[in-house]
């Protein structure tokens, strides 16, 4: 029986965008008898290294140490109360300090670009206090502008007292927005038509963009020596999200021009949270008609 000598090499090409891709090359050498020596070839192709994905990119980190940023804007929906900077190092809409003003005012961040990011996070530290049922706060996200028609999602709303200074984090999907390249966050405070209530104080705002990073291991697989046409067990590639957020592998396939490799896929979509969860993809050489020479294929996950 003819014998096949199989060498399996993996080259990983990492792409940074909303959809990730891992490209791997396979090389197969076939010999006609046991006396034929098959030399280890060099890995096919050159690795392409693009800016790494997976780490959180901080788009905004504001602590109000000296002022409310000059590129933040206010929208006065009604009344006369506005947001102001406090020398204590925070922004505030303070009805208690301005007892004659009715507050119905939004404080908007500058525009942030979430193009190519899978998920966004906003973390803010605040203190909301109402008085006898008067007082409400809200965090909302807009895209493409700051008018009401550009509202995408309300992330937080409350009309009762915080227990004190409170920090919370909210997530959102910028890809569902009309314009993820032009995203704004609004911090809104209202005395709900009343005067001489309490306040909403804003201490810190951090906005992050997140992209999962899927890595494939090992970087080289040796399928061993097998008879041509003989049964071969699968060797496995491991897929793991080593970044942040949640990755969804929707397609897993081989570009196999010679039709000599078999692929055993997991159930798709394969959901990979950033908690060490792994997915397995099996690869085997499967041909009874292979002839002498190299065979190549490409595995693509997206």
Secondary structure as the mmCIF struct_conf table of DSSP 4:
data_model
#
loop_
_struct_conf.conf_type_id
_struct_conf.id
_struct_conf.beg_label_comp_id
_struct_conf.beg_label_asym_id
_struct_conf.beg_label_seq_id
_struct_conf.end_label_comp_id
_struct_conf.end_label_asym_id
_struct_conf.end_label_seq_id
STRN STRN1 UNK A 3 UNK A 9
STRN STRN2 UNK A 14 UNK A 14
BEND BEND1 UNK A 17 UNK A 19
STRN STRN3 UNK A 22 UNK A 30
BEND BEND2 UNK A 32 UNK A 33
TURN_TY1_P TURN_TY1_P1 UNK A 34 UNK A 35
HELX_LH_PP_P HELX_LH_PP_P1 UNK A 39 UNK A 43
BEND BEND3 UNK A 44 UNK A 45
STRN STRN4 UNK A 49 UNK A 49
BEND BEND4 UNK A 54 UNK A 55
HELX_LH_PP_P HELX_LH_PP_P2 UNK A 56 UNK A 56
STRN STRN5 UNK A 57 UNK A 62
BEND BEND5 UNK A 65 UNK A 66
BEND BEND6 UNK A 68 UNK A 68
TURN_TY1_P TURN_TY1_P2 UNK A 70 UNK A 71
STRN STRN6 UNK A 73 UNK A 76
BEND BEND7 UNK A 78 UNK A 80
STRN STRN7 UNK A 84 UNK A 86
TURN_TY1_P TURN_TY1_P3 UNK A 87 UNK A 89
STRN STRN8 UNK A 90 UNK A 94
TURN_TY1_P TURN_TY1_P4 UNK A 95 UNK A 97
BEND BEND8 UNK A 98 UNK A 98
TURN_TY1_P TURN_TY1_P5 UNK A 99 UNK A 100
STRN STRN9 UNK A 104 UNK A 108
HELX_LH_PP_P HELX_LH_PP_P3 UNK A 109 UNK A 111
STRN STRN10 UNK A 112 UNK A 112
TURN_TY1_P TURN_TY1_P6 UNK A 115 UNK A 116
BEND BEND9 UNK A 118 UNK A 118
STRN STRN11 UNK A 119 UNK A 129
STRN STRN12 UNK A 131 UNK A 131
TURN_TY1_P TURN_TY1_P7 UNK A 132 UNK A 133
STRN STRN13 UNK A 134 UNK A 134
STRN STRN14 UNK A 136 UNK A 143
BEND BEND10 UNK A 144 UNK A 144
BEND BEND11 UNK A 146 UNK A 147
HELX_RH_3T_P HELX_RH_3T_P1 UNK A 148 UNK A 150
STRN STRN15 UNK A 151 UNK A 158
BEND BEND12 UNK A 160 UNK A 160
BEND BEND13 UNK A 163 UNK A 165
STRN STRN16 UNK A 166 UNK A 172
HELX_RH_3T_P HELX_RH_3T_P2 UNK A 174 UNK A 176
BEND BEND14 UNK A 177 UNK A 178
TURN_TY1_P TURN_TY1_P8 UNK A 180 UNK A 181
BEND BEND15 UNK A 182 UNK A 182
STRN STRN17 UNK A 183 UNK A 190
TURN_TY1_P TURN_TY1_P9 UNK A 192 UNK A 193
BEND BEND16 UNK A 195 UNK A 196
STRN STRN18 UNK A 199 UNK A 210
STRN STRN19 UNK A 214 UNK A 217
BEND BEND17 UNK A 219 UNK A 219
STRN STRN20 UNK A 220 UNK A 227
TURN_TY1_P TURN_TY1_P10 UNK A 228 UNK A 229
BEND BEND18 UNK A 230 UNK A 230
HELX_LH_PP_P HELX_LH_PP_P4 UNK A 233 UNK A 234
STRN STRN21 UNK A 235 UNK A 241
BEND BEND19 UNK A 243 UNK A 245
STRN STRN22 UNK A 246 UNK A 249
STRN STRN23 UNK A 252 UNK A 255
TURN_TY1_P TURN_TY1_P11 UNK A 257 UNK A 258
STRN STRN24 UNK A 261 UNK A 264
HELX_LH_PP_P HELX_LH_PP_P5 UNK A 265 UNK A 266
BEND BEND20 UNK A 267 UNK A 269
STRN STRN25 UNK A 270 UNK A 273
BEND BEND21 UNK A 274 UNK A 276
STRN STRN26 UNK A 278 UNK A 285
BEND BEND22 UNK A 288 UNK A 289
BEND BEND23 UNK A 292 UNK A 293
STRN STRN27 UNK A 295 UNK A 301
#
